[in-house]
Amino acid sequence: MENIAQQVSTIEMVRSGAWIAPGLRHGFFGRTGGVSRDRFATLNLAGHNDDDPAAVAENWRRAIAEIGPARTIVRLHQVHGTEIHLLDGRYDGARLTGDGAIATIPGITVGVFTADCVPLLMIDPQQRIAGAFHAGWRGTLAGIAASAVKLMVAAGANRDRMRALIGPAIGQCCYEVDEELGVRFGQRYRFASACLRPGKPGKLMLDLRGVINAQLIEAGMNCASIELVGPCTRCAADRFFSRRAAQGPCGLQFSFVGFDDGSSA
């Protein structure tokens, strides 16, 4: 473990320069700056695959140093669904099954894992409410972005103040899906045709981040409060984990958001 810990490289993290609020911490980790090897190289933060547990532990030590002070970091067991958990003072630290979490009190940092799927972060900076959501095609088709807006409001956030960051994910340039799936998106969402373009015979190219952006607007968010950050993960597979680029299992990056509770420096 001493040899692992001695390996040093720069951690890359994508943030929004416009997201500034007292105590706010947020970011989208890339794959650089860790110690994992081979298909998990280097900052793999998922502990449920075949990566060396010692390497994952060291990666988390480095990630936590970047995230900064927080009472609790919430990590979900994601299932490509739409279940979103509301977390407050009753949270006991258990790993929850679902694809989103909303922290209604400071001191809890929520996050999601991705490797081509879309990480979505949301805040109400005045109420200090923060949410993190994981959206693959299944969750996007099922409307997790709209559910996120609804539950943020139910937790006390105000739509007029809410802000959303749509992070690094596979882009339309690389996200080829079966034509049948594209038709399902078109049938469910009136705006989906603008997020589809022809691919190879029987295929369509889907703009997953574009669909989520449109879902947020349809759910009542101001388009000026929504920001897309980071590149296509497959195009930038040297900087971000991408299952499509790896053509199989690979590491996962972590995206996070939360507000400090003022109890630690």
ChimeraX commands (.cxc) that place a marker at each C-alpha (Angstrom):
marker #1 position 0.00,0.00,0.00 radius 0.5
marker #1 position 2.92,2.37,0.64 radius 0.5
marker #1 position 4.03,2.02,-2.98 radius 0.5
marker #1 position 0.49,2.71,-4.20 radius 0.5
marker #1 position 0.16,5.83,-2.06 radius 0.5
marker #1 position 3.46,7.18,-3.36 radius 0.5
marker #1 position 2.18,7.30,-6.96 radius 0.5
marker #1 position 1.32,10.92,-7.72 radius 0.5
marker #1 position -0.48,12.43,-10.70 radius 0.5
marker #1 position -2.90,15.28,-11.23 radius 0.5
marker #1 position -6.59,14.77,-10.52 radius 0.5
marker #1 position -8.78,16.32,-13.19 radius 0.5
marker #1 position -12.14,17.69,-12.13 radius 0.5
marker #1 position -14.72,19.60,-14.16 radius 0.5
marker #1 position -16.63,22.35,-12.36 radius 0.5
marker #1 position -18.82,25.30,-13.24 radius 0.5
marker #1 position -17.24,28.69,-12.69 radius 0.5
marker #1 position -20.74,30.12,-12.34 radius 0.5
marker #1 position -21.68,27.89,-9.41 radius 0.5
marker #1 position -20.56,30.06,-6.52 radius 0.5
marker #1 position -22.36,30.01,-3.17 radius 0.5
marker #1 position -21.25,29.95,0.49 radius 0.5
marker #1 position -20.13,26.47,1.48 radius 0.5
marker #1 position -20.94,24.91,-1.91 radius 0.5
marker #1 position -18.77,22.04,-3.08 radius 0.5
marker #1 position -19.32,20.37,-6.42 radius 0.5
marker #1 position -17.44,18.71,-9.23 radius 0.5
marker #1 position -17.22,15.97,-11.84 radius 0.5
marker #1 position -14.12,13.83,-11.36 radius 0.5
marker #1 position -12.33,12.50,-14.42 radius 0.5
marker #1 position -10.24,9.34,-14.57 radius 0.5
marker #1 position -6.82,10.88,-13.97 radius 0.5
marker #1 position -4.92,11.21,-10.73 radius 0.5
marker #1 position -5.47,7.79,-9.20 radius 0.5
marker #1 position -3.49,4.58,-8.80 radius 0.5
marker #1 position -5.67,1.88,-10.38 radius 0.5
marker #1 position -4.29,-0.02,-13.36 radius 0.5
marker #1 position -5.31,-1.56,-16.68 radius 0.5
marker #1 position -8.99,-1.02,-17.59 radius 0.5
marker #1 position -9.53,0.72,-14.23 radius 0.5
marker #1 position -6.67,3.20,-14.70 radius 0.5
marker #1 position -6.44,5.44,-12.84 radius 0.5
marker #1 position -8.96,7.18,-10.48 radius 0.5
marker #1 position -11.53,4.40,-10.37 radius 0.5
marker #1 position -13.87,5.13,-7.44 radius 0.5
marker #1 position -16.13,2.07,-7.79 radius 0.5
marker #1 position -15.47,-0.67,-5.28 radius 0.5
marker #1 position -17.86,-3.28,-6.67 radius 0.5
marker #1 position -15.75,-4.39,-9.63 radius 0.5
marker #1 position -12.53,-6.41,-9.92 radius 0.5
marker #1 position -10.20,-3.51,-9.13 radius 0.5
marker #1 position -7.63,-3.83,-6.34 radius 0.5
marker #1 position -9.41,-2.77,-3.11 radius 0.5
marker #1 position -6.23,-1.09,-1.89 radius 0.5
marker #1 position -6.10,1.00,-5.06 radius 0.5
marker #1 position -9.77,1.99,-4.75 radius 0.5
marker #1 position -9.20,2.97,-1.11 radius 0.5
marker #1 position -6.26,5.16,-2.09 radius 0.5
marker #1 position -8.30,6.68,-4.92 radius 0.5
marker #1 position -11.02,7.57,-2.41 radius 0.5
marker #1 position -8.49,9.07,-0.04 radius 0.5
marker #1 position -7.37,11.37,-2.83 radius 0.5
marker #1 position -10.92,12.15,-3.94 radius 0.5
marker #1 position -12.05,13.04,-0.43 radius 0.5
marker #1 position -9.09,15.42,-0.13 radius 0.5
marker #1 position -10.38,17.16,-3.27 radius 0.5
marker #1 position -14.03,17.16,-2.20 radius 0.5
marker #1 position -13.14,18.80,1.08 radius 0.5
marker #1 position -14.90,18.91,4.45 radius 0.5
marker #1 position -18.17,17.02,4.67 radius 0.5
marker #1 position -19.92,15.13,7.43 radius 0.5
marker #1 position -21.13,12.41,5.07 radius 0.5
marker #1 position -20.54,11.40,1.45 radius 0.5
marker #1 position -23.50,9.48,0.07 radius 0.5
marker #1 position -22.77,6.79,-2.53 radius 0.5
marker #1 position -25.69,5.04,-4.20 radius 0.5
marker #1 position -26.14,1.53,-5.50 radius 0.5
marker #1 position -27.43,2.58,-8.92 radius 0.5
marker #1 position -29.90,0.44,-10.86 radius 0.5
marker #1 position -30.80,2.57,-13.92 radius 0.5
marker #1 position -34.16,3.50,-12.43 radius 0.5
marker #1 position -35.83,6.66,-11.16 radius 0.5
marker #1 position -35.87,6.24,-7.38 radius 0.5
marker #1 position -34.59,9.36,-5.61 radius 0.5
marker #1 position -33.86,9.52,-1.89 radius 0.5
marker #1 position -34.43,12.56,0.33 radius 0.5
marker #1 position -31.68,12.79,2.94 radius 0.5
marker #1 position -31.87,14.79,6.15 radius 0.5
marker #1 position -30.71,14.43,9.75 radius 0.5
marker #1 position -32.13,10.91,9.92 radius 0.5
marker #1 position -29.67,9.52,7.34 radius 0.5
marker #1 position -27.74,6.66,8.95 radius 0.5
marker #1 position -24.96,6.28,6.38 radius 0.5
marker #1 position -26.31,3.13,4.71 radius 0.5
marker #1 position -25.72,2.75,0.98 radius 0.5
marker #1 position -29.10,3.31,-0.66 radius 0.5
marker #1 position -30.42,1.67,-3.83 radius 0.5
marker #1 position -31.56,4.21,-6.41 radius 0.5
marker #1 position -30.36,6.72,-8.97 radius 0.5
marker #1 position -30.63,10.01,-7.17 radius 0.5
marker #1 position -30.26,11.65,-3.79 radius 0.5
marker #1 position -31.22,15.06,-2.43 radius 0.5
marker #1 position -29.56,16.51,0.67 radius 0.5
marker #1 position -31.92,18.84,2.47 radius 0.5
marker #1 position -29.44,19.88,5.14 radius 0.5
marker #1 position -25.79,21.03,4.94 radius 0.5
marker #1 position -23.06,18.55,5.80 radius 0.5
marker #1 position -24.21,15.84,3.39 radius 0.5
marker #1 position -22.51,15.51,0.01 radius 0.5
marker #1 position -24.45,13.46,-2.54 radius 0.5
marker #1 position -22.97,11.89,-5.65 radius 0.5
marker #1 position -23.36,9.45,-8.52 radius 0.5
marker #1 position -21.06,7.16,-10.51 radius 0.5
marker #1 position -20.90,7.22,-14.31 radius 0.5
marker #1 position -18.91,5.97,-17.30 radius 0.5
marker #1 position -20.92,7.38,-20.28 radius 0.5
marker #1 position -24.27,7.89,-18.51 radius 0.5
marker #1 position -25.21,11.46,-17.60 radius 0.5
marker #1 position -24.42,12.90,-14.16 radius 0.5
marker #1 position -26.88,15.65,-13.22 radius 0.5
marker #1 position -26.27,18.00,-10.28 radius 0.5
marker #1 position -28.87,20.46,-8.96 radius 0.5
marker #1 position -28.92,23.10,-6.22 radius 0.5
marker #1 position -31.00,25.80,-4.62 radius 0.5
marker #1 position -28.16,27.98,-3.28 radius 0.5
marker #1 position -30.42,29.98,-0.96 radius 0.5
marker #1 position -32.07,26.98,0.71 radius 0.5
marker #1 position -28.76,25.05,0.53 radius 0.5
marker #1 position -30.44,22.01,-0.99 radius 0.5
marker #1 position -28.34,19.83,-3.28 radius 0.5
marker #1 position -29.16,16.85,-5.49 radius 0.5
marker #1 position -27.19,14.39,-7.62 radius 0.5
marker #1 position -28.80,12.12,-10.21 radius 0.5
marker #1 position -27.67,9.35,-12.58 radius 0.5
marker #1 position -29.32,9.19,-16.00 radius 0.5
marker #1 position -28.63,6.45,-18.50 radius 0.5
marker #1 position -31.04,5.91,-21.36 radius 0.5
marker #1 position -33.46,3.98,-19.15 radius 0.5
marker #1 position -33.61,6.65,-16.47 radius 0.5
marker #1 position -33.81,9.41,-19.07 radius 0.5
marker #1 position -36.63,7.70,-20.94 radius 0.5
marker #1 position -38.45,7.21,-17.63 radius 0.5
marker #1 position -38.11,10.93,-16.83 radius 0.5
marker #1 position -35.66,11.04,-13.93 radius 0.5
marker #1 position -34.74,14.67,-14.69 radius 0.5
marker #1 position -38.37,15.81,-14.32 radius 0.5
marker #1 position -38.69,13.72,-11.16 radius 0.5
marker #1 position -35.56,15.39,-9.81 radius 0.5
marker #1 position -37.06,18.85,-10.31 radius 0.5
marker #1 position -40.34,17.81,-8.67 radius 0.5
marker #1 position -38.62,16.30,-5.63 radius 0.5
marker #1 position -36.20,19.20,-5.25 radius 0.5
marker #1 position -39.23,21.50,-5.05 radius 0.5
marker #1 position -40.97,19.14,-2.64 radius 0.5
marker #1 position -37.84,19.30,-0.45 radius 0.5
marker #1 position -38.08,23.08,-0.27 radius 0.5
marker #1 position -36.22,24.31,-3.36 radius 0.5
marker #1 position -37.61,27.11,-5.51 radius 0.5
marker #1 position -37.74,26.54,-9.30 radius 0.5
marker #1 position -36.78,30.15,-9.97 radius 0.5
marker #1 position -33.59,29.77,-7.91 radius 0.5
marker #1 position -32.70,26.20,-8.88 radius 0.5
marker #1 position -29.65,25.58,-11.01 radius 0.5
marker #1 position -28.60,22.44,-12.87 radius 0.5
marker #1 position -25.30,21.12,-14.21 radius 0.5
marker #1 position -25.33,18.38,-16.84 radius 0.5
marker #1 position -21.88,16.81,-16.67 radius 0.5
marker #1 position -19.50,14.84,-18.88 radius 0.5
marker #1 position -21.28,11.99,-20.68 radius 0.5
marker #1 position -21.33,10.26,-24.02 radius 0.5
marker #1 position -22.30,12.72,-26.75 radius 0.5
marker #1 position -24.54,12.41,-29.77 radius 0.5
marker #1 position -21.37,12.06,-31.83 radius 0.5
marker #1 position -20.78,8.63,-30.27 radius 0.5
marker #1 position -24.06,7.42,-28.78 radius 0.5
marker #1 position -25.51,5.05,-31.35 radius 0.5
marker #1 position -28.75,3.30,-30.36 radius 0.5
marker #1 position -31.19,0.97,-32.06 radius 0.5
marker #1 position -33.78,2.78,-34.16 radius 0.5
marker #1 position -36.53,1.22,-32.03 radius 0.5
marker #1 position -35.17,2.95,-28.92 radius 0.5
marker #1 position -35.00,6.27,-30.72 radius 0.5
marker #1 position -38.62,5.84,-31.78 radius 0.5
marker #1 position -39.58,5.24,-28.15 radius 0.5
marker #1 position -37.97,8.52,-27.16 radius 0.5
marker #1 position -39.80,10.29,-30.00 radius 0.5
marker #1 position -43.12,8.81,-28.98 radius 0.5
marker #1 position -42.72,9.79,-25.34 radius 0.5
marker #1 position -41.20,13.28,-25.72 radius 0.5
marker #1 position -42.30,15.82,-28.31 radius 0.5
marker #1 position -38.86,17.44,-28.27 radius 0.5
marker #1 position -36.91,14.21,-28.76 radius 0.5
marker #1 position -36.77,14.46,-32.56 radius 0.5
marker #1 position -34.37,17.38,-32.17 radius 0.5
marker #1 position -32.09,15.08,-30.15 radius 0.5
marker #1 position -31.93,12.33,-32.77 radius 0.5
marker #1 position -30.11,12.09,-36.08 radius 0.5
marker #1 position -29.60,9.22,-38.53 radius 0.5
marker #1 position -26.82,6.74,-37.93 radius 0.5
marker #1 position -25.97,3.51,-39.70 radius 0.5
marker #1 position -28.86,1.46,-41.12 radius 0.5
marker #1 position -31.21,0.58,-38.27 radius 0.5
marker #1 position -29.44,2.97,-35.90 radius 0.5
marker #1 position -29.89,6.50,-34.60 radius 0.5
marker #1 position -27.52,8.87,-32.81 radius 0.5
marker #1 position -29.07,10.04,-29.53 radius 0.5
marker #1 position -28.22,13.28,-27.71 radius 0.5
marker #1 position -28.88,12.09,-24.17 radius 0.5
marker #1 position -27.75,15.35,-22.56 radius 0.5
marker #1 position -30.00,17.26,-24.95 radius 0.5
marker #1 position -33.01,15.21,-23.86 radius 0.5
marker #1 position -32.24,15.86,-20.20 radius 0.5
marker #1 position -31.82,19.58,-20.85 radius 0.5
marker #1 position -35.23,19.69,-22.54 radius 0.5
marker #1 position -36.80,17.67,-19.71 radius 0.5
marker #1 position -35.54,20.16,-17.15 radius 0.5
marker #1 position -37.00,23.07,-19.11 radius 0.5
marker #1 position -40.32,21.28,-19.57 radius 0.5
marker #1 position -40.34,20.65,-15.79 radius 0.5
marker #1 position -40.25,24.41,-15.20 radius 0.5
marker #1 position -36.57,25.31,-14.94 radius 0.5
marker #1 position -35.23,28.43,-16.62 radius 0.5
marker #1 position -33.00,27.49,-19.55 radius 0.5
marker #1 position -30.47,30.09,-18.38 radius 0.5
marker #1 position -30.10,28.14,-15.11 radius 0.5
marker #1 position -29.01,24.95,-16.88 radius 0.5
marker #1 position -25.39,24.46,-17.90 radius 0.5
marker #1 position -23.69,21.64,-19.82 radius 0.5
marker #1 position -20.06,21.07,-18.80 radius 0.5
marker #1 position -17.38,18.68,-19.96 radius 0.5
marker #1 position -16.79,16.71,-23.16 radius 0.5
marker #1 position -18.14,13.52,-24.66 radius 0.5
marker #1 position -16.69,10.79,-22.46 radius 0.5
marker #1 position -16.05,8.43,-25.36 radius 0.5
marker #1 position -14.23,11.09,-27.36 radius 0.5
marker #1 position -12.22,11.99,-24.24 radius 0.5
marker #1 position -11.69,8.44,-22.99 radius 0.5
marker #1 position -8.15,9.35,-21.97 radius 0.5
marker #1 position -9.65,11.77,-19.43 radius 0.5
marker #1 position -12.94,10.08,-18.50 radius 0.5
marker #1 position -14.07,6.49,-18.08 radius 0.5
marker #1 position -16.20,5.29,-21.01 radius 0.5
marker #1 position -17.74,1.86,-21.28 radius 0.5
marker #1 position -18.27,2.34,-25.00 radius 0.5
marker #1 position -14.61,3.20,-25.51 radius 0.5
marker #1 position -13.49,0.30,-23.31 radius 0.5
marker #1 position -15.95,-2.06,-25.01 radius 0.5
marker #1 position -16.64,-3.63,-21.65 radius 0.5
marker #1 position -16.14,-3.13,-17.92 radius 0.5
marker #1 position -14.06,-0.16,-16.83 radius 0.5
marker #1 position -13.71,2.19,-13.90 radius 0.5
marker #1 position -16.30,4.72,-12.79 radius 0.5
marker #1 position -15.92,8.42,-12.07 radius 0.5
marker #1 position -17.81,10.21,-9.31 radius 0.5
marker #1 position -19.79,13.46,-9.52 radius 0.5
marker #1 position -20.78,15.23,-6.32 radius 0.5
marker #1 position -22.50,18.25,-4.78 radius 0.5
marker #1 position -23.21,19.45,-1.26 radius 0.5
marker #1 position -23.00,22.32,1.19 radius 0.5
marker #1 position -20.65,22.51,4.18 radius 0.5
marker #1 position -22.23,22.57,7.62 radius 0.5
marker #1 position -19.50,24.82,9.01 radius 0.5
marker #1 position -18.24,22.22,11.47 radius 0.5
marker #1 position -14.89,21.55,9.79 radius 0.5
marker #1 position -12.21,23.68,8.18 radius 0.5
marker link #1:1,2 radius 0.2
marker link #1:2,3 radius 0.2
marker link #1:3,4 radius 0.2
marker link #1:4,5 radius 0.2
marker link #1:5,6 radius 0.2
marker link #1:6,7 radius 0.2
marker link #1:7,8 radius 0.2
marker link #1:8,9 radius 0.2
marker link #1:9,10 radius 0.2
marker link #1:10,11 radius 0.2
marker link #1:11,12 radius 0.2
marker link #1:12,13 radius 0.2
marker link #1:13,14 radius 0.2
marker link #1:14,15 radius 0.2
marker link #1:15,16 radius 0.2
marker link #1:16,17 radius 0.2
marker link #1:17,18 radius 0.2
marker link #1:18,19 radius 0.2
marker link #1:19,20 radius 0.2
marker link #1:20,21 radius 0.2
marker link #1:21,22 radius 0.2
marker link #1:22,23 radius 0.2
marker link #1:23,24 radius 0.2
marker link #1:24,25 radius 0.2
marker link #1:25,26 radius 0.2
marker link #1:26,27 radius 0.2
marker link #1:27,28 radius 0.2
marker link #1:28,29 radius 0.2
marker link #1:29,30 radius 0.2
marker link #1:30,31 radius 0.2
marker link #1:31,32 radius 0.2
marker link #1:32,33 radius 0.2
marker link #1:33,34 radius 0.2
marker link #1:34,35 radius 0.2
marker link #1:35,36 radius 0.2
marker link #1:36,37 radius 0.2
marker link #1:37,38 radius 0.2
marker link #1:38,39 radius 0.2
marker link #1:39,40 radius 0.2
marker link #1:40,41 radius 0.2
marker link #1:41,42 radius 0.2
marker link #1:42,43 radius 0.2
marker link #1:43,44 radius 0.2
marker link #1:44,45 radius 0.2
marker link #1:45,46 radius 0.2
marker link #1:46,47 radius 0.2
marker link #1:47,48 radius 0.2
marker link #1:48,49 radius 0.2
marker link #1:49,50 radius 0.2
marker link #1:50,51 radius 0.2
marker link #1:51,52 radius 0.2
marker link #1:52,53 radius 0.2
marker link #1:53,54 radius 0.2
marker link #1:54,55 radius 0.2
marker link #1:55,56 radius 0.2
marker link #1:56,57 radius 0.2
marker link #1:57,58 radius 0.2
marker link #1:58,59 radius 0.2
marker link #1:59,60 radius 0.2
marker link #1:60,61 radius 0.2
marker link #1:61,62 radius 0.2
marker link #1:62,63 radius 0.2
marker link #1:63,64 radius 0.2
marker link #1:64,65 radius 0.2
marker link #1:65,66 radius 0.2
marker link #1:66,67 radius 0.2
marker link #1:67,68 radius 0.2
marker link #1:68,69 radius 0.2
marker link #1:69,70 radius 0.2
marker link #1:70,71 radius 0.2
marker link #1:71,72 radius 0.2
marker link #1:72,73 radius 0.2
marker link #1:73,74 radius 0.2
marker link #1:74,75 radius 0.2
marker link #1:75,76 radius 0.2
marker link #1:76,77 radius 0.2
marker link #1:77,78 radius 0.2
marker link #1:78,79 radius 0.2
marker link #1:79,80 radius 0.2
marker link #1:80,81 radius 0.2
marker link #1:81,82 radius 0.2
marker link #1:82,83 radius 0.2
marker link #1:83,84 radius 0.2
marker link #1:84,85 radius 0.2
marker link #1:85,86 radius 0.2
marker link #1:86,87 radius 0.2
marker link #1:87,88 radius 0.2
marker link #1:88,89 radius 0.2
marker link #1:89,90 radius 0.2
marker link #1:90,91 radius 0.2
marker link #1:91,92 radius 0.2
marker link #1:92,93 radius 0.2
marker link #1:93,94 radius 0.2
marker link #1:94,95 radius 0.2
marker link #1:95,96 radius 0.2
marker link #1:96,97 radius 0.2
marker link #1:97,98 radius 0.2
marker link #1:98,99 radius 0.2
marker link #1:99,100 radius 0.2
marker link #1:100,101 radius 0.2
marker link #1:101,102 radius 0.2
marker link #1:102,103 radius 0.2
marker link #1:103,104 radius 0.2
marker link #1:104,105 radius 0.2
marker link #1:105,106 radius 0.2
marker link #1:106,107 radius 0.2
marker link #1:107,108 radius 0.2
marker link #1:108,109 radius 0.2
marker link #1:109,110 radius 0.2
marker link #1:110,111 radius 0.2
marker link #1:111,112 radius 0.2
marker link #1:112,113 radius 0.2
marker link #1:113,114 radius 0.2
marker link #1:114,115 radius 0.2
marker link #1:115,116 radius 0.2
marker link #1:116,117 radius 0.2
marker link #1:117,118 radius 0.2
marker link #1:118,119 radius 0.2
marker link #1:119,120 radius 0.2
marker link #1:120,121 radius 0.2
marker link #1:121,122 radius 0.2
marker link #1:122,123 radius 0.2
marker link #1:123,124 radius 0.2
marker link #1:124,125 radius 0.2
marker link #1:125,126 radius 0.2
marker link #1:126,127 radius 0.2
marker link #1:127,128 radius 0.2
marker link #1:128,129 radius 0.2
marker link #1:129,130 radius 0.2
marker link #1:130,131 radius 0.2
marker link #1:131,132 radius 0.2
marker link #1:132,133 radius 0.2
marker link #1:133,134 radius 0.2
marker link #1:134,135 radius 0.2
marker link #1:135,136 radius 0.2
marker link #1:136,137 radius 0.2
marker link #1:137,138 radius 0.2
marker link #1:138,139 radius 0.2
marker link #1:139,140 radius 0.2
marker link #1:140,141 radius 0.2
marker link #1:141,142 radius 0.2
marker link #1:142,143 radius 0.2
marker link #1:143,144 radius 0.2
marker link #1:144,145 radius 0.2
marker link #1:145,146 radius 0.2
marker link #1:146,147 radius 0.2
marker link #1:147,148 radius 0.2
marker link #1:148,149 radius 0.2
marker link #1:149,150 radius 0.2
marker link #1:150,151 radius 0.2
marker link #1:151,152 radius 0.2
marker link #1:152,153 radius 0.2
marker link #1:153,154 radius 0.2
marker link #1:154,155 radius 0.2
marker link #1:155,156 radius 0.2
marker link #1:156,157 radius 0.2
marker link #1:157,158 radius 0.2
marker link #1:158,159 radius 0.2
marker link #1:159,160 radius 0.2
marker link #1:160,161 radius 0.2
marker link #1:161,162 radius 0.2
marker link #1:162,163 radius 0.2
marker link #1:163,164 radius 0.2
marker link #1:164,165 radius 0.2
marker link #1:165,166 radius 0.2
marker link #1:166,167 radius 0.2
marker link #1:167,168 radius 0.2
marker link #1:168,169 radius 0.2
marker link #1:169,170 radius 0.2
marker link #1:170,171 radius 0.2
marker link #1:171,172 radius 0.2
marker link #1:172,173 radius 0.2
marker link #1:173,174 radius 0.2
marker link #1:174,175 radius 0.2
marker link #1:175,176 radius 0.2
marker link #1:176,177 radius 0.2
marker link #1:177,178 radius 0.2
marker link #1:178,179 radius 0.2
marker link #1:179,180 radius 0.2
marker link #1:180,181 radius 0.2
marker link #1:181,182 radius 0.2
marker link #1:182,183 radius 0.2
marker link #1:183,184 radius 0.2
marker link #1:184,185 radius 0.2
marker link #1:185,186 radius 0.2
marker link #1:186,187 radius 0.2
marker link #1:187,188 radius 0.2
marker link #1:188,189 radius 0.2
marker link #1:189,190 radius 0.2
marker link #1:190,191 radius 0.2
marker link #1:191,192 radius 0.2
marker link #1:192,193 radius 0.2
marker link #1:193,194 radius 0.2
marker link #1:194,195 radius 0.2
marker link #1:195,196 radius 0.2
marker link #1:196,197 radius 0.2
marker link #1:197,198 radius 0.2
marker link #1:198,199 radius 0.2
marker link #1:199,200 radius 0.2
marker link #1:200,201 radius 0.2
marker link #1:201,202 radius 0.2
marker link #1:202,203 radius 0.2
marker link #1:203,204 radius 0.2
marker link #1:204,205 radius 0.2
marker link #1:205,206 radius 0.2
marker link #1:206,207 radius 0.2
marker link #1:207,208 radius 0.2
marker link #1:208,209 radius 0.2
marker link #1:209,210 radius 0.2
marker link #1:210,211 radius 0.2
marker link #1:211,212 radius 0.2
marker link #1:212,213 radius 0.2
marker link #1:213,214 radius 0.2
marker link #1:214,215 radius 0.2
marker link #1:215,216 radius 0.2
marker link #1:216,217 radius 0.2
marker link #1:217,218 radius 0.2
marker link #1:218,219 radius 0.2
marker link #1:219,220 radius 0.2
marker link #1:220,221 radius 0.2
marker link #1:221,222 radius 0.2
marker link #1:222,223 radius 0.2
marker link #1:223,224 radius 0.2
marker link #1:224,225 radius 0.2
marker link #1:225,226 radius 0.2
marker link #1:226,227 radius 0.2
marker link #1:227,228 radius 0.2
marker link #1:228,229 radius 0.2
marker link #1:229,230 radius 0.2
marker link #1:230,231 radius 0.2
marker link #1:231,232 radius 0.2
marker link #1:232,233 radius 0.2
marker link #1:233,234 radius 0.2
marker link #1:234,235 radius 0.2
marker link #1:235,236 radius 0.2
marker link #1:236,237 radius 0.2
marker link #1:237,238 radius 0.2
marker link #1:238,239 radius 0.2
marker link #1:239,240 radius 0.2
marker link #1:240,241 radius 0.2
marker link #1:241,242 radius 0.2
marker link #1:242,243 radius 0.2
marker link #1:243,244 radius 0.2
marker link #1:244,245 radius 0.2
marker link #1:245,246 radius 0.2
marker link #1:246,247 radius 0.2
marker link #1:247,248 radius 0.2
marker link #1:248,249 radius 0.2
marker link #1:249,250 radius 0.2
marker link #1:250,251 radius 0.2
marker link #1:251,252 radius 0.2
marker link #1:252,253 radius 0.2
marker link #1:253,254 radius 0.2
marker link #1:254,255 radius 0.2
marker link #1:255,256 radius 0.2
marker link #1:256,257 radius 0.2
marker link #1:257,258 radius 0.2
marker link #1:258,259 radius 0.2
marker link #1:259,260 radius 0.2
marker link #1:260,261 radius 0.2
marker link #1:261,262 radius 0.2
marker link #1:262,263 radius 0.2
marker link #1:263,264 radius 0.2
marker link #1:264,265 radius 0.2
view
